Amino acid sequence: MSKRNIRVIIGFLCILAVLLIGDFIITNMNTSSTKYKGAKLVETYNEIDDLRKRNLSILIEIDSKLLYLIDTDTNEVVKKYVVATGKKESPTPIGSFKIVHKGMWGEGFGTRWLGLNVPWGTYGIHGTTKPQSIGFNASAGCIRMNNRDVEELYSIVKLGTSIAIVGGPYGPFNHGFRVLMHGDRGADVQEVQKRLRQLGYYHGAIDGIFGNGLRSAILKFYADNKLPKNDRVELWTYERLNIVLMD
């Protein structure tokens, strides 16, 4: 065999060796990457699956713009998310509620919807098409979350999960008293209903809606206490009802 043929054969074998070694390296890199990604996915799934088995509740702090997912058995915060809450003219409802609906509303509500049993309106926790609003008073009263966050929360919590929404220094009165009139809705209306029921004047639903029943109760309360005839809850009415702001 000539030297030229030997050189050709050796060159061919070198090229073949390089190709085989390269294929081995790429195959092992892909296998390692797949195994790593698979482990991360399993780890994430196990974490979410574990949370689903716990007794969970949600606490939302309007002032700090934070939503806490809490293990009610250990009182441990297991997840924390930044949210957006209602604007001044459309405040987020304050009080204790439950998740009564889960769905995918889409459009301005983002990718997930968790509806709350707020008696005086339609409110919920949902995603958003305006992620820049997260962390601010920006909604019409609902709790906005980044879509990836609400998708995770949606996958964890069940129907019936308890939710406490707190804000401002004065509980249901948020940042202070306001004048209430027929048609108004909110946690402060609900507190007035409770107080007038305790006094025997109001017999309707404690639903946070200023309707005809509450209007009649206010008029009767004013008449019995020789107060100016009025069908609104004035700022001085709270004092007469012995409702005080406690910070």
C-alpha positions as CSV (number, residue, x, y, z in Angstrom):
1,M,0.0,0.0,0.0
2,S,1.4,3.4,-1.0
3,K,2.2,6.1,1.6
4,R,-0.5,8.3,-0.1
5,N,-3.2,5.7,0.5
6,I,-2.1,5.2,4.1
7,R,-2.4,9.0,4.7
8,V,-5.9,9.0,3.2
9,I,-7.0,6.2,5.4
10,I,-5.5,7.7,8.6
11,G,-7.2,11.1,7.7
12,F,-10.6,9.4,7.3
13,L,-10.2,7.5,10.6
14,C,-9.4,10.8,12.4
15,I,-12.5,12.5,10.9
16,L,-14.7,9.6,11.9
17,A,-13.3,9.6,15.5
18,V,-14.0,13.4,15.8
19,L,-17.5,12.9,14.6
20,L,-18.2,10.0,17.0
21,I,-16.7,11.8,20.0
22,G,-18.7,15.0,19.2
23,D,-21.9,13.0,18.9
24,F,-21.2,11.3,22.3
25,I,-20.6,14.7,24.0
26,I,-23.7,16.3,22.5
27,T,-25.9,13.3,23.4
28,N,-24.6,13.3,27.0
29,M,-25.1,17.1,27.3
30,N,-28.7,16.8,26.1
31,T,-29.3,13.9,28.4
32,S,-27.9,15.7,31.4
33,S,-29.9,18.8,30.5
34,T,-33.1,16.8,30.2
35,K,-32.5,15.1,33.5
36,Y,-31.8,18.4,35.2
37,K,-34.9,20.1,33.8
38,G,-37.0,17.0,34.7
39,A,-35.8,17.2,38.3
40,K,-36.7,20.9,38.6
41,L,-40.1,20.2,37.2
42,V,-40.7,17.3,39.6
43,E,-39.5,19.5,42.5
44,T,-41.9,22.3,41.5
45,Y,-44.7,19.9,41.1
46,N,-44.1,18.3,44.4
47,E,-44.1,21.7,46.1
48,I,-47.4,22.7,44.6
49,D,-48.9,19.2,45.2
50,D,-47.8,19.5,48.9
51,L,-49.5,22.9,49.3
52,R,-52.7,21.5,47.8
53,K,-52.9,19.0,50.7
54,R,-52.6,21.7,53.4
55,N,-55.4,23.8,55.0
56,L,-54.7,27.2,53.5
57,S,-56.1,30.7,53.9
58,I,-55.3,34.0,52.2
59,L,-54.5,37.3,53.8
60,I,-54.4,40.5,51.7
61,E,-52.9,43.7,53.0
62,I,-54.2,46.6,51.0
63,D,-51.6,49.1,52.3
64,S,-48.6,46.9,51.7
65,K,-50.0,45.5,48.4
66,L,-49.2,41.9,49.5
67,L,-51.1,38.7,49.3
68,Y,-50.1,36.0,51.8
69,L,-50.9,32.3,51.4
70,I,-51.0,30.9,54.9
71,D,-51.0,27.4,56.3
72,T,-53.8,27.7,58.9
73,D,-52.5,24.7,60.9
74,T,-49.0,26.1,61.5
75,N,-49.7,29.8,60.9
76,E,-46.8,29.7,58.4
77,V,-46.7,32.0,55.4
78,V,-46.0,29.6,52.5
79,K,-46.3,32.0,49.6
80,K,-46.2,35.8,49.2
81,Y,-47.2,37.8,46.1
82,V,-47.2,41.5,45.2
83,V,-50.7,42.7,44.0
84,A,-52.6,45.8,42.9
85,T,-55.7,46.9,44.8
86,G,-58.6,49.3,44.2
87,K,-58.3,53.0,43.5
88,K,-59.6,55.6,45.9
89,E,-62.8,56.0,44.0
90,S,-63.2,52.2,43.7
91,P,-61.8,50.7,46.9
92,T,-61.1,47.0,47.5
93,P,-63.7,45.5,49.8
94,I,-62.5,44.9,53.4
95,G,-63.6,42.0,55.4
96,S,-63.7,38.2,55.5
97,F,-64.8,36.3,52.4
98,K,-64.4,33.0,50.6
99,I,-63.5,31.8,47.1
100,V,-66.8,30.8,45.5
101,H,-65.8,30.6,41.8
102,K,-62.8,29.6,39.7
103,G,-62.5,30.3,36.0
104,M,-60.6,31.8,33.1
105,W,-62.3,35.1,32.2
106,G,-59.5,36.4,29.9
107,E,-59.1,39.9,28.4
108,G,-58.5,42.5,31.1
109,F,-58.9,39.9,33.8
110,G,-55.7,38.1,32.7
111,T,-55.5,34.3,32.6
112,R,-57.3,33.3,35.8
113,W,-60.2,34.4,38.0
114,L,-60.9,33.6,41.6
115,G,-64.3,35.0,42.5
116,L,-65.2,36.1,46.1
117,N,-68.5,36.1,47.9
118,V,-68.6,39.8,48.5
119,P,-72.3,40.5,49.0
120,W,-72.3,44.1,47.6
121,G,-70.7,43.5,44.3
122,T,-68.6,41.3,41.9
123,Y,-65.0,41.2,43.2
124,G,-62.2,38.7,42.8
125,I,-58.5,37.9,42.5
126,H,-57.4,37.8,38.9
127,G,-54.5,38.3,36.4
128,T,-54.0,41.4,34.3
129,T,-53.0,42.8,30.9
130,K,-51.3,45.7,32.7
131,P,-48.4,44.2,34.7
132,Q,-47.0,47.7,35.3
133,S,-50.0,48.3,37.6
134,I,-48.9,45.7,40.1
135,G,-48.0,47.3,43.5
136,F,-50.3,50.2,43.1
137,N,-53.9,51.3,43.7
138,A,-55.0,50.7,40.2
139,S,-58.1,48.4,40.0
140,A,-61.9,48.9,40.1
141,G,-61.8,47.1,43.5
142,C,-60.5,43.6,42.6
143,I,-57.1,42.2,43.5
144,R,-54.8,42.1,40.5
145,M,-51.8,39.8,40.2
146,N,-49.2,39.0,37.6
147,N,-50.5,36.3,35.4
148,R,-47.8,33.8,36.4
149,D,-48.6,34.4,40.0
150,V,-52.4,34.1,39.7
151,E,-51.9,30.9,37.7
152,E,-49.8,29.4,40.5
153,L,-52.3,30.5,43.2
154,Y,-55.2,29.2,41.1
155,S,-53.5,25.8,40.9
156,I,-53.1,25.6,44.7
157,V,-56.3,27.0,46.4
158,K,-59.7,25.4,46.5
159,L,-63.2,26.6,46.4
160,G,-64.2,27.7,49.9
161,T,-60.7,29.0,50.8
162,S,-61.1,31.8,53.4
163,I,-59.8,35.2,52.5
164,A,-59.3,38.1,54.9
165,I,-58.8,41.6,53.3
166,V,-57.4,44.3,55.6
167,G,-56.4,47.8,55.0
168,G,-56.1,51.2,56.5
169,P,-55.8,51.8,60.3
170,Y,-59.6,51.5,61.0
171,G,-60.7,48.0,59.8
172,P,-63.9,48.1,57.8
173,F,-63.8,51.9,57.8
174,N,-60.5,51.8,55.9
175,H,-59.0,55.3,56.4
176,G,-62.0,56.9,58.3
177,F,-65.7,57.5,58.2
178,R,-67.6,58.7,55.1
179,V,-71.1,60.0,54.6
180,L,-73.3,57.1,53.5
181,M,-76.5,57.4,51.3
182,H,-78.9,55.3,49.5
183,G,-77.2,53.1,46.9
184,D,-73.8,53.1,48.7
185,R,-72.0,49.8,49.2
186,G,-69.1,48.6,51.3
187,A,-67.8,47.2,54.6
188,D,-68.7,50.4,56.4
189,V,-72.4,50.1,55.3
190,Q,-72.3,46.6,56.6
191,E,-71.1,47.8,60.0
192,V,-73.9,50.3,60.2
193,Q,-76.4,47.6,59.3
194,K,-75.0,45.4,62.1
195,R,-75.2,48.2,64.7
196,L,-78.8,49.1,63.8
197,R,-79.8,45.5,64.0
198,Q,-78.3,45.3,67.5
199,L,-80.4,48.3,68.4
200,G,-83.5,46.7,66.9
201,Y,-84.0,49.1,64.0
202,Y,-82.7,47.1,61.1
203,H,-84.1,43.7,60.1
204,G,-82.8,43.2,56.6
205,A,-79.8,41.4,55.2
206,I,-76.3,42.3,56.4
207,D,-75.1,42.7,52.9
208,G,-73.3,46.0,52.8
209,I,-75.8,47.6,50.5
210,F,-77.6,50.8,51.5
211,G,-81.1,49.9,50.4
212,N,-84.6,50.9,51.4
213,G,-84.5,48.8,54.6
214,L,-81.5,50.6,55.9
215,R,-82.9,54.0,54.9
216,S,-86.1,53.3,56.9
217,A,-84.0,52.1,59.9
218,I,-82.0,55.4,59.8
219,L,-85.1,57.5,59.7
220,K,-86.7,55.6,62.6
221,F,-83.4,55.9,64.7
222,Y,-83.2,59.6,64.1
223,A,-86.9,60.2,65.0
224,D,-86.7,58.2,68.2
225,N,-83.6,60.1,69.3
226,K,-84.9,63.5,68.3
227,L,-82.2,64.0,65.7
228,P,-82.6,66.0,62.5
229,K,-84.7,64.2,59.9
230,N,-82.3,62.8,57.4
231,D,-82.0,59.6,55.4
232,R,-78.2,59.6,55.2
233,V,-75.5,58.4,57.6
234,E,-73.7,61.6,58.5
235,L,-70.3,61.8,60.1
236,W,-72.0,62.6,63.5
237,T,-74.3,59.5,63.1
238,Y,-71.4,57.1,63.8
239,E,-71.0,58.7,67.3
240,R,-74.7,58.4,68.0
241,L,-74.5,54.8,67.0
242,N,-71.5,54.4,69.3
243,I,-69.3,53.4,66.4
244,V,-65.8,54.6,67.1
245,L,-62.5,54.4,65.1
246,M,-60.0,52.1,66.8
247,D,-56.5,52.3,65.5
